[in-house]
Amino acid sequence: MTKRRKQGLILLALSVPMMWFGFTNFMSGTTSNTALAVGTAIGCTFGLFFAISGLVMLATKNSLGIWNPEDKNKDRGVVLASQANVGDSLVEKLSTADKIRQRNQAAVDNLVTKTTDNAIKTLTKKQKVKPMAKANTSVELMKREKELETRRKELESLLAEVSKEEQTVEKELKSKGWMQQKDGSWSYE
């Protein structure tokens, strides 16, 4: 049995009398003394805490962030002056952070470019229209009419979205000093 499991069993053994004292006094409800009421609350709280901790220690293999003084090899984030390398300067760390920030910005820009390219492909891609089948029944004709109606609504919403975006871009170009010619081309003032 490992040391961790022994500690878990000890916590479980301690939790039993604490919970028994706390919950029996709580259930009886006859506490007229303030000290007994505080003891009851402490017994319930620590009893439950010890029980949960003991069960976690029995069920898990490694510690869950609790510092183990016997573990001398792990890095705790403290670097002494004698342990520091010559290249560990604050300027180099900041330049590394800047490099990471630039790489992340490049990745975001690349993602935005890919997303806009995919959106443009989707908008410009010709969708296949189902050819009119030889459907002479009223039900089939109604289904086909409903399909065409939903497709028309989709196309109208796409057209409205594109025209709104076009107007926004034209406003931005005009605010930057560009003028639109009569033939639709742009020239700088």
Phi, psi and chi 1 to 4 in degrees:
 res  aa     phi    psi   chi1   chi2   chi3   chi4
   1 MET       -  132.3 -177.2  177.6  -72.1      -
   2 THR   -78.3  164.9   64.4      -      -      -
   3 LYS   -62.7  -36.1 -177.4  177.6  177.4 -177.8
   4 ARG   -64.5  -42.5 -179.1  170.9  175.3   78.9
   5 ARG   -68.0  -37.0  -63.3 -150.6 -173.2  -94.7
   6 LYS   -62.2  -43.2  -73.1  179.7 -173.5  175.7
   7 GLN   -64.2  -37.5  -70.4  172.3  -12.6      -
   8 GLY   -63.2  -41.7      -      -      -      -
   9 LEU   -67.1  -36.8  -71.3  174.1      -      -
  10 ILE   -63.3  -43.2  -69.8  170.2      -      -
  11 LEU   -63.3  -40.7  -75.5  176.3      -      -
  12 LEU   -64.2  -40.6  -77.6  173.5      -      -
  13 ALA   -65.4  -36.7      -      -      -      -
  14 LEU   -72.4  -29.6  -73.1  174.0      -      -
  15 SER   -71.8  -30.1   71.2      -      -      -
  16 VAL   -61.4  -54.4  170.8      -      -      -
  17 PRO   -67.4  -32.8   15.6  -23.0      -      -
  18 MET   -65.4  -44.9  -68.6  178.3   81.8      -
  19 MET   -67.8  -38.7  -74.8 -164.8  -46.1      -
  20 TRP   -60.1  -48.7  175.3   80.2      -      -
  21 PHE   -61.0  -47.5  171.9   76.0      -      -
  22 GLY   -64.8  -48.5      -      -      -      -
  23 PHE   -76.7  -31.6  -73.6  117.1      -      -
  24 THR   -67.9  -41.0   53.9      -      -      -
  25 ASN   -68.5  -34.2  -75.9  -29.5      -      -
  26 PHE   -68.5  -42.4 -179.8   74.5      -      -
  27 MET   -68.9  -34.6  -68.9  -62.0 -159.0      -
  28 SER   -69.5  -34.1   67.6      -      -      -
  29 GLY    67.3   19.6      -      -      -      -
  30 THR  -106.8   33.1   59.0      -      -      -
  31 THR   -86.2  111.6   57.0      -      -      -
  32 SER  -101.7  -13.0   60.1      -      -      -
  33 ASN   -96.0  134.5 -170.8   -3.9      -      -
  34 THR   -66.9  -39.3  -53.2      -      -      -
  35 ALA   -63.6  -38.6      -      -      -      -
  36 LEU   -68.2  -36.2 -174.9   60.7      -      -
  37 ALA   -66.2  -40.9      -      -      -      -
  38 VAL   -66.1  -41.9  170.0      -      -      -
  39 GLY   -61.8  -38.4      -      -      -      -
  40 THR   -63.8  -45.3  -59.1      -      -      -
  41 ALA   -64.1  -42.1      -      -      -      -
  42 ILE   -65.9  -41.0  -70.7  173.6      -      -
  43 GLY   -61.1  -44.6      -      -      -      -
  44 CYS   -63.7  -47.9  -68.6      -      -      -
  45 THR   -65.1  -53.2  -55.9      -      -      -
  46 PHE   -70.6  -32.0  -79.1  106.7      -      -
  47 GLY   -61.0  -47.0      -      -      -      -
  48 LEU   -65.4  -40.2  -78.2  174.7      -      -
  49 PHE   -62.7  -45.3  176.4   72.8      -      -
  50 PHE   -65.4  -38.2  -77.0    3.2      -      -
  51 ALA   -64.7  -46.7      -      -      -      -
  52 ILE   -64.4  -42.9  -68.4  169.9      -      -
  53 SER   -63.0  -43.5  -62.4      -      -      -
  54 GLY   -62.9  -42.3      -      -      -      -
  55 LEU   -64.8  -39.7  -70.3  174.5      -      -
  56 VAL   -64.6  -41.1  167.0      -      -      -
  57 MET   -67.0  -33.1  -71.3  179.3   81.0      -
  58 LEU   -73.4  -34.3  -73.3  176.0      -      -
  59 ALA   -85.9  -25.8      -      -      -      -
  60 THR  -105.4  157.4   60.0      -      -      -
  61 LYS   -92.0  -42.0 -175.8  176.8  179.7 -179.8
  62 ASN  -106.0  160.5  -62.7  -32.8      -      -
  63 SER   -70.9  152.6   64.9      -      -      -
  64 LEU  -102.6   58.4  -58.5  173.9      -      -
  65 GLY    89.5    4.8      -      -      -      -
  66 ILE   -83.5  131.5  -60.3  171.1      -      -
  67 TRP   -70.7  129.4 -176.2   66.7      -      -
  68 ASN  -107.0  113.1 -171.4   -1.4      -      -
  69 PRO   -66.6  -20.2   19.2  -26.7      -      -
  70 GLU   -77.9  -13.6  -64.5  172.3    0.6      -
  71 ASP   -89.4   87.6 -166.8    7.0      -      -
  72 LYS   -82.6  -20.6  -55.5  -78.3 -174.4 -160.6
  73 ASN   -82.1  -20.7  -63.8  -28.2      -      -
  74 LYS   -73.5  143.4  -80.0 -162.5  165.4 -174.2
  75 ASP   -81.3  126.4  179.5   24.2      -      -
  76 ARG  -100.7    8.1  -62.8  -75.5  173.9 -147.5
  77 GLY    88.4    1.7      -      -      -      -
  78 VAL  -103.5  122.1  176.9      -      -      -
  79 VAL  -115.7  120.6  178.2      -      -      -
  80 LEU   -79.7  161.4  -59.5  175.7      -      -
  81 ALA   -62.3  -33.7      -      -      -      -
  82 SER   -72.9  -21.1   61.7      -      -      -
  83 GLN   -91.3  -13.9  -64.4  173.1  -26.6      -
  84 ALA   -74.0  141.8      -      -      -      -
  85 ASN   -83.4  163.1  -65.2  -27.8      -      -
  86 VAL   -65.8  -34.1  176.2      -      -      -
  87 GLY   -82.0    1.4      -      -      -      -
  88 ASP   -89.5   65.2  -70.7  -17.2      -      -
  89 SER   -99.2  158.9   69.2      -      -      -
  90 LEU   -65.7  -33.8 -174.7   60.1      -      -
  91 VAL   -64.4  -40.9  174.2      -      -      -
  92 GLU   -67.1  -37.5  -71.2  178.9    8.3      -
  93 LYS   -65.9  -39.3  -70.8  179.6 -177.2  177.5
  94 LEU   -67.1  -39.1  -72.0  176.5      -      -
  95 SER   -67.0  -33.1   64.9      -      -      -
  96 THR   -65.2  -41.3  -54.8      -      -      -
  97 ALA   -64.1  -38.6      -      -      -      -
  98 ASP   -64.4  -40.3  -71.3  -22.4      -      -
  99 LYS   -62.4  -42.1  -71.9  177.2 -174.4  176.2
 100 ILE   -65.0  -42.1  -68.3  170.9      -      -
 101 ARG   -62.2  -41.8 -162.1  173.8  -65.1  117.3
 102 GLN   -66.1  -41.5  -72.2  172.8   -6.6      -
 103 ARG   -63.8  -41.1 -174.7  177.9   48.5 -158.1
 104 ASN   -64.5  -40.6  -70.6  -14.5      -      -
 105 GLN   -63.7  -40.5 -175.6   61.5   37.7      -
 106 ALA   -63.9  -38.3      -      -      -      -
 107 ALA   -66.0  -40.9      -      -      -      -
 108 VAL   -64.3  -44.3  168.2      -      -      -
 109 ASP   -61.0  -41.5  -68.2  -18.1      -      -
 110 ASN   -63.2  -41.6 -171.5   18.2      -      -
 111 LEU   -63.9  -42.5  178.7   65.7      -      -
 112 VAL   -63.3  -42.3  167.9      -      -      -
 113 THR   -62.3  -45.6  -55.7      -      -      -
 114 LYS   -62.6  -41.3  -75.3 -178.6 -178.9  178.0
 115 THR   -64.7  -44.3  -54.8      -      -      -
 116 THR   -67.5  -37.0   53.4      -      -      -
 117 ASP   -62.7  -42.6  -71.7  -15.1      -      -
 118 ASN   -65.2  -38.9  -72.4  -20.4      -      -
 119 ALA   -64.5  -41.2      -      -      -      -
 120 ILE   -64.7  -42.1  -69.9  170.5      -      -
 121 LYS   -61.8  -40.5  -74.3  178.2 -174.7  175.5
 122 THR   -65.4  -41.1  -57.5      -      -      -
 123 LEU   -71.4  -34.7  -70.4  174.3      -      -
 124 THR   -91.6  -11.2   58.5      -      -      -
 125 LYS   -69.6  132.4 -178.0  175.1   69.3  171.4
 126 LYS   -77.9  126.3  -69.7 -174.1  178.3  179.9
 127 GLN   -86.9  142.0  -65.4 -179.3   -3.8      -
 128 LYS   -75.7  130.1  -65.5  179.8 -178.8  178.2
 129 VAL   -96.5  131.0  178.7      -      -      -
 130 LYS   -65.8  128.2  -66.1  179.9 -174.6  176.8
 131 PRO   -66.1  149.8   21.7  -28.6      -      -
 132 MET   -67.6  113.3 -179.9   68.0  179.3      -
 133 ALA   -75.9  160.0      -      -      -      -
 134 LYS   -77.3   79.6  -66.4 -178.6  179.9  178.0
 135 ALA  -111.3  114.9      -      -      -      -
 136 ASN  -107.2   -8.5  -66.1  -26.5      -      -
 137 THR   -81.4  152.5   64.5      -      -      -
 138 SER   -65.6  -37.2  -61.6      -      -      -
 139 VAL   -64.3  -45.5  173.9      -      -      -
 140 GLU   -65.8  -38.8  -69.8  174.0   -8.8      -
 141 LEU   -65.9  -37.1  -72.4  172.1      -      -
 142 MET   -68.0  -40.8  -71.9  178.3  151.8      -
 143 LYS   -61.5  -43.9  -74.6 -178.9 -177.8  177.8
 144 ARG   -63.9  -39.7  179.0   65.8 -179.4  156.9
 145 GLU   -65.2  -38.0 -169.3  -90.1  -25.7      -
 146 LYS   -67.6  -40.2 -167.0  169.4 -169.7  173.3
 147 GLU   -60.8  -45.3  -72.4  174.9    8.4      -
 148 LEU   -65.5  -36.2  -67.9  172.4      -      -
 149 GLU   -65.6  -44.8 -179.3   68.0   22.5      -
 150 THR   -65.7  -36.6   55.8      -      -      -
 151 ARG   -65.7  -39.9  178.9  125.3 -168.2 -106.4
 152 ARG   -63.1  -41.5 -177.4 -177.0   60.0   78.1
 153 LYS   -63.7  -40.0  -72.2  179.2 -177.9  177.3
 154 GLU   -62.2  -45.2  -71.6  174.1    2.9      -
 155 LEU   -65.8  -38.7  -70.6  173.5      -      -
 156 GLU   -64.8  -40.3  -74.3  175.3   -9.1      -
 157 SER   -67.7  -38.2   66.5      -      -      -
 158 LEU   -64.2  -41.5  -75.8  174.6      -      -
 159 LEU   -64.0  -40.9 -177.8   62.0      -      -
 160 ALA   -65.5  -39.8      -      -      -      -
 161 GLU   -64.7  -43.3 -178.0 -179.0  -31.0      -
 162 VAL   -66.7  -41.3  167.9      -      -      -
 163 SER   -67.5  -36.0   62.8      -      -      -
 164 LYS   -65.4  -44.7 -177.0  178.1  178.0 -177.7
 165 GLU   -62.9  -39.0 -179.2   71.6   21.0      -
 166 GLU   -63.6  -41.7 -174.2  179.7   22.3      -
 167 GLN   -64.7  -39.2  -70.4  172.8   -3.7      -
 168 THR   -63.2  -44.4  -54.4      -      -      -
 169 VAL   -65.1  -41.1  169.3      -      -      -
 170 GLU   -62.1  -41.0  -74.9  177.5    0.8      -
 171 LYS   -63.3  -42.1  -74.5  179.8 -176.2  177.0
 172 GLU   -64.5  -39.9  -72.4  179.2   17.1      -
 173 LEU   -65.0  -42.0  -77.9  171.6      -      -
 174 LYS   -65.9  -35.8  -72.6  178.7 -178.3  177.0
 175 SER   -70.1  -21.1   69.1      -      -      -
 176 LYS   -93.0    3.7  -66.9 -173.6 -174.9 -113.6
 177 GLY   101.3   11.0      -      -      -      -
 178 TRP   -91.5  147.7  -71.3   87.0      -      -
 179 MET  -122.7  140.5  -68.8 -154.2   46.4      -
 180 GLN   -90.5  130.7 -169.5  171.4   15.6      -
 181 GLN   -81.0  171.2  -56.7  -64.8  -39.0      -
 182 LYS   -66.7  -28.9  -68.6  179.8 -178.4  177.8
 183 ASP   -84.6    0.6   61.6   -7.0      -      -
 184 GLY    99.1   -9.2      -      -      -      -
 185 SER   -81.5  168.7   63.2      -      -      -
 186 TRP  -116.9  142.5  -69.5   86.4      -      -
 187 SER  -137.6  153.7   65.0      -      -      -
 188 TYR   -90.4  136.2 -165.9   70.5      -      -
 189 GLU   -66.3      -  -69.6 -178.5  -13.4      -
